Amino acid sequence: MQNSPVSSLVGEEYEVEVGPVAHGGHCIARTEGGRVLFVRHALPGERIVARVTEGEETSRFLRADAVTVLEASKDRVEAPCPFAGPGKCGGCDWQHAKPGAQRRLKGEVVAEQLLRLAGLTPEEAGWDGTVMPAEGDKLPPGEVPKWRTRVQYTIDDEGRAGLRRHRSHEVEVVDHCMIAAEGVSELGIEKRVWEGMASVEAIAASGSNDRQVILTPRPGARLPLVELDKPVSVMRVDEKDGGVHRVHGRPFVRERADERTYRVGSGGFWQVHPKAAQTLMLAVMQGLTPRKGETALDLYCGVGLFAGALADRVGDQGAVLGVESGKRAVEDARHNLADFPRVRIEQGKVEQVLPRTGITDVDLIVLDPPRAGAGKQTVHHLTTLGARRIAYVACDPAALARDLAYFKERGYRVRTLRVFDLFPMTHHVECVAILEPAKKDA
């Protein structure tokens, strides 16, 4: 007996009232039949026609786009970008919302994740509920902050530059990205044909005039002669080993934070928003209040941003250990912090390196893990080291909340939480949580 085929619901339309915002750049709605829809391009309280983009009869939920707005929210604006909207570029989630509304929606998501995954109210997390814009990003509706200093363009079969559509490999060809930093836009990537290329990443350092493009050729393709509108160094991704190799120019860009210059090689991590590194460094240092002579860990340390700030503040009698898995980032961190004899950078995964160090006590810890978070094993190890304060920098509120629950189980409480809108027009936020040992009941 054959199983009956599962019927796709893609293309089906439902008239729905939009409910609350959810993590991921969409809102939740329900059809009259009770089906859950995750709807993009909608706002809470609106009445819309939603067209299904993913899902079948048996799916737990359906993904959909708001294709017609029947009753609009007062927070709705016309998307400034011509490439934003249903079926178009997947890079921005909230072009259709006023800037203040975007921050409010992000705050609601953070609060919901904290409560659901960590059992914490904003008050218990020491957070006033606000999401702070970066300096210079408070613009009137219709104006878009030009903040993205790194843009990866996907190249279509005709060699045209574009950006991927939401949850798709299809390319939305663009002639301009509104959130790209001026240093990226002025390279003119979108104006030329990139024959034989799979992608072109453009990087415009905010701490210098350094500009770089990283080319990923299609299999067997030859590199083009790169002639752009501004001087630029060129790197290529090797199709065999995936490594990034220099074609010409510097193999790194120079960034600035805390009155120091940081070398960031290809593949090395640096915050994308021009004000992000300084904003987060200050939030971490204000939360930790480092003292002369203290010892500190900087985990997932990248090219050494927090390690450098810590080393400067704990002084010659203090010591800082950084741990980073990326080989190139470790080389950069060692170069960037070479003038601090009491800083050591170890290469490897945090959960493997930490036990090997033999460290049993430390005063301060900074961790800035990837999107997946630190995880239970690492959190449990950190809580055995007796740190008086821990700074957790997170780009994913769900992973942060989960890890805060692990800290809570092991006797650490959240002292303060600050949330920053360092990715305007998208659903992403950056959080800085400061933890300390919970006071024992007498």
The 8 nearest C-alpha neighbors of each residue, nearest first, counted from 0:
[[1, 2, 3, 4, 5, 6, 57, 56],
 [2, 0, 3, 4, 5, 6, 57, 56],
 [1, 3, 4, 0, 5, 6, 57, 56],
 [2, 4, 1, 5, 6, 0, 56, 57],
 [5, 3, 6, 2, 1, 7, 56, 55],
 [6, 4, 3, 7, 56, 55, 57, 2],
 [7, 5, 55, 56, 4, 8, 57, 3],
 [6, 8, 55, 9, 54, 56, 5, 53],
 [7, 9, 55, 11, 54, 10, 6, 51],
 [10, 8, 51, 52, 7, 53, 11, 54],
 [9, 11, 51, 50, 8, 12, 52, 53],
 [12, 10, 51, 8, 9, 50, 13, 49],
 [13, 11, 50, 49, 51, 10, 48, 14],
 [14, 12, 49, 48, 15, 30, 50, 11],
 [13, 15, 48, 47, 49, 12, 16, 46],
 [16, 14, 47, 46, 30, 13, 17, 48],
 [15, 17, 46, 45, 28, 47, 44, 18],
 [18, 16, 28, 43, 44, 45, 46, 27],
 [17, 19, 43, 27, 28, 44, 26, 16],
 [20, 18, 43, 26, 27, 21, 17, 44],
 [19, 21, 26, 25, 27, 43, 104, 108],
 [22, 20, 26, 25, 108, 23, 19, 27],
 [21, 23, 108, 24, 20, 25, 426, 112],
 [22, 24, 25, 21, 426, 427, 92, 26],
 [25, 23, 426, 92, 22, 39, 21, 425],
 [24, 26, 39, 38, 21, 23, 37, 20],
 [27, 25, 20, 38, 21, 19, 37, 18],
 [28, 26, 37, 18, 36, 19, 38, 17],
 [27, 29, 17, 36, 18, 35, 16, 15],
 [30, 28, 35, 34, 33, 36, 31, 15],
 [29, 31, 33, 34, 32, 15, 13, 35],
 [32, 30, 33, 29, 34, 15, 13, 14],
 [31, 33, 30, 34, 29, 35, 13, 15],
 [34, 32, 30, 31, 29, 35, 28, 36],
 [33, 35, 30, 29, 32, 36, 60, 31],
 [36, 34, 29, 60, 28, 61, 33, 37],
 [35, 37, 61, 28, 62, 27, 29, 60],
 [38, 36, 62, 27, 26, 25, 63, 61],
 [37, 39, 63, 25, 26, 64, 36, 62],
 [38, 40, 25, 64, 41, 65, 63, 26],
 [41, 39, 65, 64, 84, 38, 95, 85],
 [42, 40, 39, 65, 38, 26, 43, 45],
 [41, 43, 45, 44, 72, 26, 17, 40],
 [44, 42, 18, 17, 19, 45, 20, 26],
 [45, 43, 17, 18, 42, 16, 72, 46],
 [46, 44, 71, 17, 70, 72, 43, 16],
 [45, 47, 16, 70, 69, 15, 17, 68],
 [48, 46, 68, 69, 67, 15, 14, 49],
 [47, 49, 14, 67, 13, 65, 66, 15],
 [48, 50, 65, 13, 64, 12, 63, 66],
 [49, 51, 12, 63, 64, 11, 10, 66],
 [50, 52, 63, 9, 10, 11, 62, 53],
 [51, 53, 63, 9, 62, 10, 50, 64],
 [54, 52, 62, 9, 51, 61, 63, 55],
 [55, 53, 61, 58, 8, 7, 9, 62],
 [54, 56, 7, 8, 58, 57, 6, 5],
 [55, 57, 58, 6, 7, 8, 5, 54],
 [56, 58, 55, 59, 5, 54, 6, 60],
 [59, 57, 55, 60, 54, 56, 61, 34],
 [60, 58, 57, 61, 35, 34, 54, 56],
 [59, 61, 35, 58, 36, 34, 62, 54],
 [60, 62, 36, 54, 53, 37, 35, 63],
 [63, 61, 37, 53, 52, 36, 51, 38],
 [62, 64, 51, 38, 52, 50, 49, 37],
 [65, 63, 39, 38, 50, 49, 85, 66],
 [64, 66, 49, 40, 41, 67, 48, 47],
 [65, 67, 64, 49, 48, 50, 85, 68],
 [68, 66, 48, 47, 65, 69, 49, 46],
 [69, 67, 47, 70, 71, 46, 48, 66],
 [68, 70, 47, 46, 67, 71, 48, 45],
 [71, 69, 46, 45, 68, 47, 72, 44],
 [72, 70, 45, 68, 69, 73, 75, 46],
 [73, 71, 74, 75, 45, 44, 42, 70],
 [72, 74, 75, 71, 76, 97, 96, 45],
 [75, 73, 72, 97, 96, 100, 76, 42],
 [74, 76, 96, 72, 73, 95, 97, 71],
 [77, 75, 95, 96, 78, 97, 74, 140],
 [76, 78, 95, 79, 75, 141, 94, 96],
 [77, 79, 95, 94, 80, 76, 83, 81],
 [80, 78, 141, 77, 81, 94, 142, 143],
 [79, 81, 82, 78, 83, 177, 94, 176],
 [82, 80, 83, 79, 78, 84, 87, 173],
 [81, 83, 80, 88, 87, 84, 173, 171],
 [84, 82, 80, 81, 88, 87, 78, 94],
 [83, 85, 87, 86, 82, 40, 88, 78],
 [86, 84, 87, 64, 66, 40, 65, 83],
 [87, 85, 84, 164, 88, 165, 64, 89],
 [86, 88, 84, 164, 85, 83, 82, 171],
 [89, 87, 164, 171, 83, 90, 82, 163],
 [90, 88, 165, 164, 91, 163, 87, 92],
 [89, 91, 88, 92, 425, 165, 162, 163],
 [92, 90, 425, 424, 89, 93, 94, 83],
 [91, 93, 425, 24, 426, 424, 94, 90],
 [94, 92, 424, 95, 96, 425, 91, 101],
 [95, 93, 78, 424, 96, 92, 91, 79],
 [94, 96, 78, 76, 93, 77, 75, 40],
 [97, 95, 75, 93, 76, 94, 74, 101],
 [96, 98, 100, 74, 99, 140, 76, 101],
 [99, 97, 101, 100, 96, 140, 102, 138],
 [100, 98, 102, 101, 97, 103, 96, 74],
 [99, 101, 103, 97, 102, 98, 104, 96],
 [102, 100, 98, 104, 99, 103, 96, 97],
 [101, 103, 105, 99, 100, 104, 130, 106],
 [102, 104, 100, 106, 105, 101, 99, 107],
 [105, 103, 107, 101, 106, 102, 100, 108],
 [104, 106, 102, 108, 107, 103, 101, 109],
 [105, 107, 103, 109, 104, 108, 130, 110],
 [108, 106, 104, 110, 105, 109, 111, 103],
 [107, 109, 105, 111, 106, 110, 22, 21],
 [108, 110, 106, 112, 111, 107, 396, 113],
 [111, 109, 107, 113, 108, 112, 106, 114],
 [110, 112, 108, 114, 109, 113, 115, 107],
 [111, 113, 115, 109, 114, 110, 397, 116],
 [114, 112, 400, 117, 110, 119, 111, 116],
 [113, 115, 118, 119, 111, 112, 117, 120],
 [114, 116, 112, 113, 118, 111, 117, 119],
 [117, 115, 401, 400, 113, 112, 114, 118],
 [118, 116, 404, 113, 400, 119, 114, 401],
 [117, 119, 114, 115, 116, 113, 120, 404],
 [120, 118, 114, 117, 113, 123, 124, 121],
 [119, 121, 123, 122, 114, 124, 113, 118],
 [120, 122, 124, 126, 123, 125, 128, 110],
 [123, 121, 125, 124, 120, 126, 127, 119],
 [122, 124, 120, 121, 125, 119, 413, 126],
 [125, 123, 121, 413, 122, 126, 415, 416],
 [124, 126, 415, 122, 123, 416, 414, 121],
 [127, 125, 416, 121, 124, 128, 122, 415],
 [126, 128, 129, 121, 125, 122, 417, 416],
 [127, 129, 126, 106, 121, 130, 110, 107],
 [130, 128, 127, 131, 106, 418, 103, 126],
 [131, 129, 418, 419, 102, 106, 420, 132],
 [130, 132, 419, 420, 129, 418, 133, 102],
 [133, 131, 420, 136, 419, 134, 137, 130],
 [134, 132, 136, 135, 421, 420, 131, 274],
 [133, 135, 136, 132, 274, 137, 278, 131],
 [134, 136, 137, 133, 138, 132, 144, 274],
 [137, 135, 133, 134, 144, 138, 132, 423],
 [138, 136, 135, 132, 139, 134, 98, 133],
 [137, 139, 136, 142, 140, 143, 144, 98],
 [138, 140, 142, 141, 137, 98, 97, 143],
 [141, 139, 142, 97, 98, 138, 76, 143],
 [140, 142, 79, 139, 143, 78, 76, 77],
 [143, 141, 140, 139, 138, 144, 79, 98],
 [142, 144, 145, 178, 141, 177, 138, 79],
 [145, 143, 146, 136, 178, 142, 423, 138],
 [146, 144, 178, 180, 179, 147, 143, 177],
 [145, 147, 180, 272, 144, 178, 179, 148],
 [146, 148, 179, 180, 149, 272, 271, 178],
 [149, 147, 180, 203, 271, 202, 146, 179],
 [150, 148, 202, 147, 201, 271, 203, 151],
 [151, 149, 201, 200, 152, 148, 147, 202],
 [150, 152, 200, 199, 201, 153, 149, 198],
 [153, 151, 199, 161, 162, 198, 160, 200],
 [152, 154, 198, 161, 162, 160, 197, 151],
 [155, 153, 160, 198, 197, 159, 158, 161],
 [154, 156, 158, 157, 159, 170, 153, 160],
 [157, 155, 158, 154, 159, 194, 195, 197],
 [156, 158, 155, 159, 194, 192, 154, 193],
 [157, 159, 193, 194, 192, 155, 154, 156],
 [160, 158, 154, 192, 155, 157, 193, 161],
 [161, 159, 154, 189, 152, 172, 153, 158],
 [160, 162, 172, 173, 171, 153, 152, 170],
 [163, 161, 171, 152, 170, 153, 88, 172],
 [164, 162, 170, 169, 171, 88, 89, 168],
 [163, 165, 89, 88, 167, 87, 169, 170],
 [164, 166, 89, 167, 88, 163, 90, 86],
 [167, 165, 164, 168, 89, 163, 169, 53],
 [166, 168, 164, 169, 165, 163, 170, 89],
 [167, 169, 163, 170, 164, 166, 165, 153],
 [170, 168, 167, 163, 164, 171, 155, 162],
 [169, 171, 163, 162, 161, 172, 164, 155],
 [170, 172, 161, 162, 88, 163, 164, 87],
 [171, 173, 161, 160, 170, 162, 159, 174],
 [174, 172, 161, 175, 171, 160, 189, 176],
 [173, 175, 189, 190, 172, 176, 161, 160],
 [174, 176, 173, 177, 189, 184, 179, 187],
 [177, 175, 179, 178, 173, 174, 184, 80],
 [178, 176, 179, 175, 145, 80, 143, 144],
 [177, 179, 145, 176, 146, 147, 144, 180],
 [180, 178, 147, 145, 176, 177, 146, 183],
 [181, 179, 145, 146, 147, 148, 182, 183],
 [180, 182, 184, 183, 185, 179, 145, 148],
 [183, 181, 203, 180, 185, 184, 186, 148],
 [182, 184, 181, 180, 203, 185, 186, 179],
 [185, 183, 181, 186, 182, 187, 179, 180],
 [184, 186, 187, 182, 183, 181, 228, 229],
 [187, 185, 228, 184, 229, 183, 227, 188],
 [186, 188, 185, 190, 189, 184, 228, 227],
 [187, 189, 190, 186, 191, 160, 227, 184],
 [190, 188, 174, 160, 187, 191, 175, 173],
 [191, 189, 187, 188, 174, 192, 160, 159],
 [190, 192, 189, 188, 193, 159, 187, 160],
 [191, 193, 158, 159, 194, 190, 160, 157],
 [194, 192, 158, 196, 159, 195, 191, 154],
 [193, 195, 158, 196, 192, 157, 223, 159],
 [194, 196, 220, 217, 216, 193, 197, 158],
 [195, 197, 216, 217, 194, 198, 193, 215],
 [198, 196, 217, 154, 216, 215, 153, 195],
 [199, 197, 153, 215, 154, 152, 196, 214],
 [198, 200, 214, 152, 213, 151, 215, 201],
 [199, 201, 151, 213, 212, 150, 152, 198],
 [200, 202, 212, 150, 149, 211, 183, 151],
 [201, 203, 149, 211, 210, 148, 212, 204],
 [202, 204, 210, 182, 148, 183, 209, 205],
 [205, 203, 206, 209, 207, 254, 252, 202],
 [204, 206, 273, 207, 254, 203, 148, 208],
 [205, 207, 254, 255, 204, 253, 208, 260],
 [208, 206, 209, 205, 204, 253, 254, 255],
 [207, 209, 204, 210, 206, 205, 203, 182],
 [210, 208, 207, 252, 204, 203, 253, 211],
 [211, 209, 203, 231, 202, 232, 204, 208],
 [210, 212, 232, 202, 231, 233, 201, 203],
 [213, 211, 201, 233, 200, 202, 234, 214],
 [212, 214, 234, 200, 235, 199, 233, 201],
 [215, 213, 235, 199, 198, 236, 216, 234],
 [214, 216, 236, 198, 197, 196, 235, 199],
 [217, 215, 196, 197, 220, 195, 214, 218],
 [216, 218, 197, 196, 220, 195, 219, 215],
 [219, 217, 220, 216, 238, 195, 197, 196],
 [218, 220, 217, 221, 216, 195, 238, 222],
 [221, 219, 195, 217, 218, 216, 222, 196],
 [222, 220, 223, 219, 195, 216, 217, 196],
 [221, 223, 220, 224, 216, 195, 196, 214],
 [224, 222, 225, 221, 194, 193, 195, 196],
 [223, 225, 226, 222, 221, 227, 193, 233],
 [226, 224, 223, 227, 233, 222, 231, 212],
 [225, 227, 224, 228, 229, 230, 231, 223],
 [228, 226, 229, 186, 225, 187, 230, 188],
 [227, 229, 186, 187, 185, 226, 230, 188],
 [228, 230, 227, 186, 231, 185, 210, 226],
 [231, 229, 228, 210, 227, 232, 186, 226],
 [230, 232, 210, 211, 229, 233, 212, 248],
 [233, 231, 248, 211, 247, 249, 210, 212],
 [232, 234, 212, 246, 247, 211, 213, 248],
 [235, 233, 245, 213, 246, 244, 214, 212],
 [234, 236, 214, 244, 213, 243, 215, 237],
 [235, 237, 243, 215, 242, 241, 214, 238],
 [238, 236, 241, 242, 239, 240, 243, 235],
 [237, 239, 241, 240, 236, 218, 216, 215],
 [240, 238, 237, 241, 242, 236, 218, 219],
 [239, 241, 242, 237, 238, 236, 243, 244],
 [242, 240, 237, 238, 236, 239, 243, 215],
 [243, 241, 240, 237, 236, 244, 238, 239],
 [242, 244, 236, 235, 237, 234, 265, 241],
 [245, 243, 235, 234, 236, 242, 246, 237],
 [244, 246, 234, 247, 250, 233, 235, 243],
 [247, 245, 234, 233, 244, 235, 248, 232],
 [248, 246, 233, 232, 245, 249, 234, 250],
 [247, 249, 232, 233, 250, 246, 231, 245],
 [248, 250, 251, 232, 247, 252, 245, 233],
 [249, 251, 245, 264, 248, 265, 234, 252],
 [252, 250, 264, 263, 249, 265, 262, 253],
 [251, 253, 263, 209, 262, 204, 264, 254],
 [254, 252, 262, 261, 207, 206, 263, 260],
 [253, 255, 206, 261, 260, 204, 207, 205],
 [256, 254, 206, 260, 259, 261, 258, 253],
 [257, 255, 277, 258, 259, 276, 260, 254],
 [256, 258, 259, 277, 308, 255, 280, 281],
 [259, 257, 256, 255, 260, 277, 308, 261],
 [260, 258, 257, 256, 255, 261, 254, 307],
 [261, 259, 255, 254, 253, 256, 262, 258],
 [262, 260, 254, 253, 335, 255, 263, 259],
 [261, 263, 253, 252, 331, 251, 335, 254],
 [264, 262, 251, 252, 267, 253, 261, 331],
 [265, 263, 251, 267, 250, 266, 262, 252],
 [266, 264, 267, 251, 243, 250, 263, 327],
 [265, 267, 264, 268, 327, 328, 243, 263],
 [268, 266, 328, 264, 265, 263, 327, 301],
 [267, 269, 301, 266, 270, 302, 263, 328],
 [270, 268, 271, 267, 263, 276, 301, 302],
 [269, 271, 272, 276, 275, 268, 273, 274],
 [272, 270, 148, 147, 149, 273, 269, 275],
 [271, 273, 146, 275, 274, 147, 270, 421],
 [274, 272, 205, 275, 271, 146, 148, 276],
 [275, 273, 272, 277, 276, 278, 133, 134],
 [276, 274, 278, 272, 277, 273, 270, 279],
 [275, 277, 279, 278, 270, 274, 280, 256],
 [276, 278, 280, 256, 275, 279, 274, 281],
 [279, 277, 275, 281, 276, 280, 274, 282],
 [278, 280, 282, 276, 281, 277, 275, 283],
 [279, 281, 277, 283, 282, 278, 276, 284],
 [280, 282, 284, 279, 278, 283, 285, 277],
 [283, 281, 279, 285, 280, 284, 286, 278],
 [282, 284, 286, 280, 281, 285, 390, 279],
 [283, 285, 281, 287, 286, 282, 288, 280],
 [286, 284, 282, 288, 283, 287, 281, 289],
 [285, 287, 283, 284, 288, 433, 282, 390],
 [286, 288, 284, 289, 285, 388, 283, 390],
 [287, 289, 285, 284, 286, 290, 283, 388],
 [290, 288, 287, 312, 313, 284, 291, 309],
 [291, 289, 313, 293, 292, 288, 312, 314],
 [290, 292, 313, 314, 293, 317, 312, 316],
 [317, 291, 293, 316, 313, 314, 290, 294],
 [294, 292, 317, 313, 291, 290, 362, 295],
 [295, 293, 318, 362, 317, 361, 319, 363],
 [294, 296, 363, 319, 364, 362, 361, 318],
 [297, 295, 364, 320, 319, 321, 365, 298],
 [296, 298, 321, 365, 300, 306, 366, 364],
 [297, 299, 366, 322, 300, 321, 365, 296],
 [300, 298, 323, 368, 322, 367, 301, 366],
 [299, 301, 298, 303, 323, 297, 321, 322],
 [302, 300, 303, 328, 268, 299, 323, 267],
 [301, 303, 332, 328, 331, 304, 300, 329],
 [302, 304, 332, 306, 300, 301, 305, 307],
 [305, 303, 307, 306, 302, 308, 300, 301],
 [306, 304, 308, 307, 303, 309, 280, 297],
 [307, 305, 303, 309, 308, 304, 297, 310],
 [306, 308, 310, 305, 309, 304, 303, 311],
 [307, 309, 305, 311, 306, 310, 312, 304],
 [310, 308, 306, 312, 311, 307, 305, 313],
 [311, 309, 307, 313, 312, 308, 306, 314],
 [310, 312, 308, 309, 314, 313, 307, 339],
 [311, 313, 309, 310, 314, 289, 291, 308],
 [314, 312, 291, 317, 292, 310, 290, 293],
 [313, 315, 317, 312, 291, 316, 311, 310],
 [316, 314, 317, 341, 313, 292, 318, 340],
 [317, 315, 292, 314, 291, 318, 313, 293],
 [292, 316, 318, 293, 313, 294, 314, 315],
 [319, 317, 294, 341, 342, 295, 293, 320],
 [320, 318, 342, 295, 296, 294, 310, 341],
 [319, 321, 343, 296, 344, 342, 297, 295],
 [322, 320, 344, 297, 300, 298, 296, 345],
 [321, 323, 345, 298, 299, 300, 344, 346],
 [322, 324, 299, 346, 300, 347, 325, 301],
 [323, 325, 347, 348, 346, 326, 322, 299],
 [326, 324, 328, 327, 323, 329, 346, 347],
 [327, 325, 329, 328, 324, 330, 346, 323],
 [326, 328, 330, 329, 325, 331, 267, 264],
 [327, 329, 331, 267, 302, 325, 330, 326],
 [330, 328, 332, 326, 331, 327, 333, 325],
 [331, 329, 327, 333, 328, 332, 334, 326],
 [330, 332, 328, 334, 329, 302, 333, 335],
 [333, 331, 302, 303, 329, 335, 334, 330],
 [334, 332, 330, 336, 331, 335, 337, 329],
 [333, 335, 331, 337, 332, 336, 330, 262],
 [336, 334, 332, 333, 261, 337, 331, 262],
 [337, 335, 333, 338, 334, 339, 332, 307],
 [336, 338, 334, 339, 333, 335, 340, 342],
 [337, 339, 336, 340, 335, 334, 342, 341],
 [338, 340, 337, 341, 336, 342, 310, 315],
 [341, 339, 342, 338, 337, 343, 315, 336],
 [342, 340, 318, 339, 319, 343, 315, 317],
 [343, 341, 319, 340, 339, 320, 318, 344],
 [342, 344, 320, 321, 319, 345, 341, 333],
 [345, 343, 321, 322, 320, 333, 346, 342],
 [346, 344, 322, 321, 323, 343, 347, 329],
 [345, 347, 323, 324, 322, 329, 344, 326],
 [348, 346, 324, 323, 352, 349, 345, 322],
 [347, 349, 324, 351, 350, 352, 323, 346],
 [348, 350, 352, 351, 353, 322, 347, 298],
 [351, 349, 348, 377, 352, 353, 354, 376],
 [352, 350, 348, 349, 353, 354, 347, 355],
 [351, 353, 349, 355, 354, 350, 347, 348],
 [354, 352, 355, 356, 349, 351, 350, 357],
 [353, 355, 356, 352, 357, 351, 350, 358],
 [356, 354, 352, 353, 357, 351, 358, 350],
 [357, 355, 358, 353, 354, 352, 359, 345],
 [356, 358, 355, 354, 359, 353, 360, 352],
 [359, 357, 356, 360, 353, 354, 361, 384],
 [360, 358, 384, 357, 361, 383, 385, 356],
 [361, 359, 384, 385, 358, 362, 386, 383],
 [360, 362, 386, 294, 384, 363, 295, 385],
 [361, 363, 386, 294, 387, 295, 293, 385],
 [364, 362, 295, 386, 388, 389, 361, 387],
 [365, 363, 389, 296, 295, 297, 390, 366],
 [366, 364, 390, 297, 389, 391, 296, 298],
 [365, 367, 298, 391, 368, 297, 392, 299],
 [366, 368, 392, 299, 391, 393, 298, 365],
 [369, 367, 372, 299, 373, 366, 370, 393],
 [368, 370, 371, 372, 367, 394, 373, 393],
 [369, 371, 372, 395, 394, 368, 398, 393],
 [370, 372, 369, 398, 373, 368, 395, 374],
 [373, 371, 398, 368, 370, 369, 374, 399],
 [372, 374, 368, 377, 378, 402, 371, 375],
 [375, 373, 376, 377, 372, 378, 402, 371],
 [374, 376, 378, 377, 379, 405, 402, 373],
 [377, 375, 379, 378, 374, 380, 350, 373],
 [376, 378, 380, 379, 375, 350, 374, 373],
 [379, 377, 381, 375, 380, 376, 374, 382],
 [378, 380, 382, 376, 377, 381, 375, 383],
 [381, 379, 377, 378, 383, 382, 376, 384],
 [382, 380, 378, 383, 379, 384, 377, 385],
 [381, 383, 379, 380, 384, 378, 385, 409],
 [384, 382, 381, 380, 385, 379, 359, 360],
 [385, 383, 360, 359, 382, 381, 386, 361],
 [384, 386, 360, 383, 361, 387, 382, 362],
 [387, 385, 362, 363, 388, 361, 384, 389],
 [386, 388, 362, 435, 363, 385, 436, 389],
 [387, 389, 435, 386, 363, 434, 287, 364],
 [388, 390, 364, 434, 433, 363, 365, 435],
 [391, 389, 433, 365, 432, 283, 364, 366],
 [390, 392, 366, 432, 431, 365, 367, 393],
 [393, 391, 431, 367, 430, 366, 390, 432],
 [394, 392, 430, 395, 429, 399, 367, 391],
 [393, 395, 429, 428, 370, 430, 396, 427],
 [394, 396, 393, 397, 398, 370, 399, 428],
 [395, 397, 399, 398, 109, 400, 112, 394],
 [398, 396, 400, 399, 395, 112, 401, 116],
 [399, 397, 372, 401, 400, 395, 396, 371],
 [398, 400, 396, 402, 397, 401, 393, 403],
 [401, 399, 403, 113, 117, 397, 402, 116],
 [400, 402, 398, 404, 116, 399, 403, 117],
 [401, 403, 405, 399, 404, 400, 398, 374],
 [404, 402, 406, 400, 405, 401, 399, 407],
 [403, 405, 117, 407, 402, 401, 406, 408],
 [406, 404, 402, 408, 403, 407, 375, 409],
 [407, 405, 403, 409, 411, 404, 408, 402],
 [406, 408, 404, 411, 410, 409, 405, 412],
 [409, 407, 405, 406, 410, 404, 411, 403],
 [410, 408, 406, 407, 411, 382, 405, 379],
 [409, 411, 407, 437, 408, 436, 406, 412],
 [412, 410, 436, 407, 437, 406, 435, 409],
 [411, 413, 437, 434, 407, 435, 436, 414],
 [412, 414, 434, 124, 415, 433, 435, 432],
 [413, 415, 434, 433, 125, 412, 435, 124],
 [416, 414, 125, 433, 413, 124, 432, 126],
 [415, 417, 432, 126, 125, 431, 124, 433],
 [416, 418, 431, 430, 126, 432, 419, 415],
 [417, 419, 430, 130, 429, 131, 431, 416],
 [420, 418, 131, 429, 130, 421, 428, 132],
 [419, 421, 132, 428, 422, 131, 130, 423],
 [420, 422, 419, 423, 272, 428, 133, 275],
 [421, 423, 420, 427, 425, 428, 424, 272],
 [424, 422, 425, 421, 420, 144, 426, 98],
 [425, 423, 93, 91, 94, 92, 422, 426],
 [426, 424, 91, 92, 423, 427, 93, 422],
 [427, 425, 24, 92, 23, 105, 428, 424],
 [428, 426, 425, 422, 394, 429, 395, 420],
 [429, 427, 420, 394, 419, 421, 422, 430],
 [428, 430, 394, 419, 393, 418, 421, 420],
 [429, 431, 418, 393, 417, 392, 419, 394],
 [430, 432, 392, 417, 391, 416, 393, 418],
 [433, 431, 416, 391, 390, 415, 434, 430],
 [432, 434, 390, 415, 414, 389, 413, 286],
 [435, 433, 413, 389, 414, 412, 388, 411],
 [434, 436, 388, 411, 412, 387, 437, 414],
 [437, 435, 411, 410, 412, 438, 387, 434],
 [436, 438, 411, 412, 410, 439, 435, 407],
 [439, 437, 436, 440, 410, 441, 412, 411],
 [438, 440, 437, 441, 436, 410, 411, 412],
 [441, 439, 438, 437, 410, 436, 412, 411],
 [440, 439, 438, 437, 436, 410, 411, 412]]
